[in-house]
């Protein structure tokens, strides 16, 4: 059984869910390393392990765009494996029962 971490209130206090939703209305989730992940978990639990400066106040999409540029990845073409870099998932690509692999929040 896969062990997941649940976000604690102090981990979520600086995450602006409203701003994320406004900035990424067309992105419902991300597909990364064979798992569906929400923008919060991608930003708070995966991005910190990448070799980029601390994200600060940018949205998840801004952070991903910057890192993709650094790696020479064209995110719009999507011609890269999800194990290398997260793919955007539109709301139409999810089903009602889909949950984030990390925090188990329903999309």
C-alpha positions as CSV (number, residue, x, y, z in Angstrom):
1,X,0.0,0.0,0.0
2,X,1.3,3.4,-0.9
3,X,1.9,5.8,2.0
4,X,0.9,9.4,1.4
5,X,1.4,12.5,3.3
6,X,-1.5,14.6,4.4
7,X,-1.0,18.4,4.3
8,X,-0.9,20.0,7.7
9,X,-2.5,23.4,8.4
10,X,0.9,25.1,8.7
11,X,2.0,23.7,5.3
12,X,-1.1,25.1,3.6
13,X,-1.1,28.6,5.3
14,X,1.0,30.2,2.5
15,X,-0.6,28.5,-0.4
16,X,-3.1,30.7,-2.2
17,X,-5.7,28.2,-3.5
18,X,-7.8,31.1,-4.9
19,X,-4.9,32.5,-7.0
20,X,-4.0,29.0,-8.2
21,X,-7.6,28.5,-9.4
22,X,-7.8,31.8,-11.2
23,X,-4.4,31.4,-12.9
24,X,-4.9,27.8,-14.0
25,X,-8.6,27.4,-14.8
26,X,-7.8,25.2,-17.8
27,X,-5.4,23.0,-15.7
28,X,-7.3,20.6,-13.4
29,X,-4.2,18.5,-12.4
30,X,-0.8,17.3,-13.5
31,X,0.3,13.9,-14.6
32,X,3.8,13.3,-13.3
33,X,5.8,10.1,-13.0
34,X,2.8,8.0,-13.7
35,X,0.6,9.7,-11.1
36,X,-2.1,12.3,-11.1
37,X,-1.1,15.2,-8.7
38,X,-2.9,18.5,-7.7
39,X,-1.1,21.8,-8.2
40,X,-0.7,22.3,-4.5
41,X,1.2,19.0,-4.0
42,X,3.2,19.5,-7.1
43,X,4.3,22.9,-5.9
44,X,4.8,22.1,-2.2
45,X,6.1,18.6,-2.3
46,X,7.8,18.0,-5.7
47,X,9.1,21.4,-6.9
48,X,11.2,21.9,-3.8
49,X,13.4,18.9,-4.8
50,X,14.1,20.4,-8.2
51,X,17.3,22.5,-8.7
52,X,15.5,25.9,-9.1
53,X,15.4,28.9,-6.8
54,X,12.6,29.0,-4.2
55,X,9.3,29.6,-6.1
56,X,8.1,32.5,-3.9
57,X,4.7,34.0,-4.9
58,X,4.5,32.6,-8.5
59,X,1.7,30.3,-9.5
60,X,2.4,26.6,-10.2
61,X,2.2,27.2,-13.9
62,X,4.7,30.1,-13.7
63,X,7.1,27.9,-11.8
64,X,6.7,25.1,-14.4
65,X,7.1,27.4,-17.3
66,X,10.4,28.7,-15.9
67,X,11.8,25.3,-15.1
68,X,10.7,24.0,-18.5
69,X,12.5,26.8,-20.2
70,X,15.6,26.0,-18.2
71,X,15.4,22.4,-19.3
72,X,14.7,23.3,-22.9
73,X,11.2,21.7,-22.8
74,X,8.3,23.0,-24.9
75,X,5.3,22.4,-22.7
76,X,2.8,23.3,-25.4
77,X,4.0,20.5,-27.7
78,X,3.9,17.9,-24.9
79,X,6.5,15.8,-26.6
80,X,8.3,14.8,-23.4
81,X,7.7,11.9,-21.0
82,X,5.7,12.5,-17.8
83,X,8.6,10.9,-15.9
84,X,10.8,13.8,-17.0
85,X,8.3,16.7,-16.5
86,X,4.6,17.1,-15.5
87,X,1.9,17.1,-18.2
88,X,-1.1,19.4,-17.8
89,X,-4.4,17.7,-17.4
90,X,-7.6,19.4,-18.4
91,X,-10.9,18.9,-16.4
92,X,-12.2,16.7,-19.3
93,X,-9.3,14.3,-18.7
94,X,-10.3,13.5,-15.2
95,X,-13.1,11.3,-13.9
96,X,-15.3,12.0,-10.9
97,X,-13.4,9.6,-8.6
98,X,-10.0,11.0,-9.4
99,X,-7.9,12.1,-6.4
100,X,-4.5,13.5,-6.0
101,X,-2.0,10.7,-5.5
102,X,-0.2,12.6,-2.7
103,X,-2.9,14.3,-0.5
104,X,-5.9,12.3,-1.7
105,X,-8.0,15.5,-2.4
106,X,-10.7,15.0,-4.9
107,X,-10.3,17.0,-8.1
